[in-house]
Amino acid sequence: MSIKMDMTKLVTADAKATEAKAMRARSIKDACATRIAGILDANTMANIQSAAIIGELSTEQMEAFRRAQQWISAMLSTARHAISEGIEPDWPEIPEGLRDLVAEF
């Protein structure tokens, strides 16, 4: 009696490791997005950008907006670095003045 196995359903250790890496990357990306949106949601960002475009931000507000943009870039870089190096992210601090800027918009 011979038993035939369907090898198309076989899950290898490499496949499991690849899936685990993908799930970890997704988790870090989601954490990054959640942290950013928790401080600066899309609608608020659009309002600030609009005000910046038409010149309605004060010098202090514009500086806070620049720091916010740098913070977002740093958050994304931190996530990418953590994923590529297989380490836990060391998230950057929220920049000074960002919470005040968000509260105004």
C-alpha positions as a printed NumPy array, in Angstrom:
array([[ 0.   ,  0.   ,  0.   ],
       [ 1.497,  3.322, -0.974],
       [ 0.439,  6.64 ,  0.467],
       [ 0.545,  9.685, -1.723],
       [ 1.174, 12.998, -0.003],
       [ 0.145, 16.348, -1.399],
       [ 3.458, 18.23 , -1.143],
       [ 1.868, 21.495, -2.359],
       [ 0.513, 22.049,  1.144],
       [ 3.883, 21.528,  2.817],
       [ 5.049, 24.485,  4.91 ],
       [ 8.795, 24.726,  5.259],
       [10.778, 26.348,  8.039],
       [11.962, 28.951,  5.531],
       [ 8.391, 29.785,  4.606],
       [ 7.464, 30.141,  8.281],
       [10.484, 32.377,  8.905],
       [ 9.615, 34.536,  5.905],
       [ 6.039, 34.841,  7.108],
       [ 7.202, 35.745, 10.628],
       [ 9.493, 38.475,  9.237],
       [ 6.648, 39.875,  7.154],
       [ 4.301, 39.876, 10.155],
       [ 6.945, 41.598, 12.308],
       [ 7.545, 44.229,  9.628],
       [ 3.785, 44.856,  9.34 ],
       [ 3.538, 45.167, 13.122],
       [ 6.333, 47.756, 13.266],
       [ 4.886, 49.718, 10.333],
       [ 1.47 , 49.704, 11.987],
       [ 2.964, 50.852, 15.3  ],
       [ 4.744, 53.684, 13.505],
       [ 1.594, 54.805, 11.712],
       [-0.442, 54.578, 14.915],
       [ 2.085, 56.678, 16.838],
       [ 2.162, 59.353, 14.14 ],
       [-1.617, 59.45 , 13.724],
       [-2.058, 59.554, 17.494],
       [-0.322, 62.921, 17.513],
       [-0.914, 64.266, 14.033],
       [-3.906, 62.83 , 12.176],
       [-4.381, 63.275,  8.422],
       [-7.033, 66.008,  8.709],
       [-4.959, 68.093, 11.093],
       [-1.901, 67.654,  8.883],
       [-3.907, 68.812,  5.852],
       [-5.107, 71.878,  7.775],
       [-1.559, 72.764,  8.849],
       [-0.198, 72.219,  5.344],
       [-2.916, 74.438,  3.882],
       [-2.157, 77.183,  6.369],
       [ 1.559, 76.883,  5.569],
       [ 0.929, 77.088,  1.832],
       [-1.071, 80.299,  2.086],
       [ 1.309, 81.823,  4.603],
       [-0.944, 81.824,  7.645],
       [ 1.501, 80.16 , 10.036],
       [ 3.494, 82.307, 12.417],
       [ 7.258, 81.86 , 12.576],
       [ 6.869, 79.68 , 15.681],
       [ 4.145, 77.593, 14.06 ],
       [ 6.243, 77.152, 10.93 ],
       [ 9.182, 75.962, 13.029],
       [ 6.926, 73.486, 14.843],
       [ 5.647, 72.294, 11.46 ],
       [ 9.22 , 71.774, 10.223],
       [10.033, 69.807, 13.369],
       [ 6.87 , 67.752, 12.81 ],
       [ 7.995, 66.887,  9.282],
       [11.445, 65.923, 10.572],
       [ 9.837, 63.828, 13.31 ],
       [ 7.694, 61.956, 10.777],
       [10.81 , 61.255,  8.685],
       [12.649, 60.092, 11.799],
       [ 9.74 , 57.829, 12.762],
       [ 9.737, 56.213,  9.318],
       [13.528, 55.805,  9.362],
       [13.346, 54.242, 12.808],
       [10.739, 51.747, 11.614],
       [12.767, 50.83 ,  8.519],
       [15.946, 50.454, 10.584],
       [14.239, 48.246, 13.169],
       [12.805, 46.032, 10.44 ],
       [16.071, 45.682,  8.533],
       [18.192, 45.066, 11.645],
       [15.698, 42.82 , 13.438],
       [15.652, 45.062, 16.511],
       [12.97 , 46.831, 18.492],
       [12.333, 50.421, 17.396],
       [13.628, 53.23 , 19.583],
       [10.989, 55.79 , 18.646],
       [12.028, 59.454, 18.524],
       [10.516, 61.9  , 20.988],
       [ 7.618, 64.098, 19.915],
       [ 9.1  , 67.471, 18.98 ],
       [ 8.632, 70.536, 21.112],
       [ 5.657, 72.629, 20.069],
       [ 3.937, 69.935, 18.003],
       [ 1.139, 69.273, 20.484],
       [ 0.442, 73.02 , 20.7  ],
       [ 0.379, 73.315, 16.905],
       [-1.983, 70.369, 16.611],
       [-4.278, 71.87 , 19.253],
       [-4.574, 75.038, 17.162],
       [-5.564, 73.168, 14.016]])
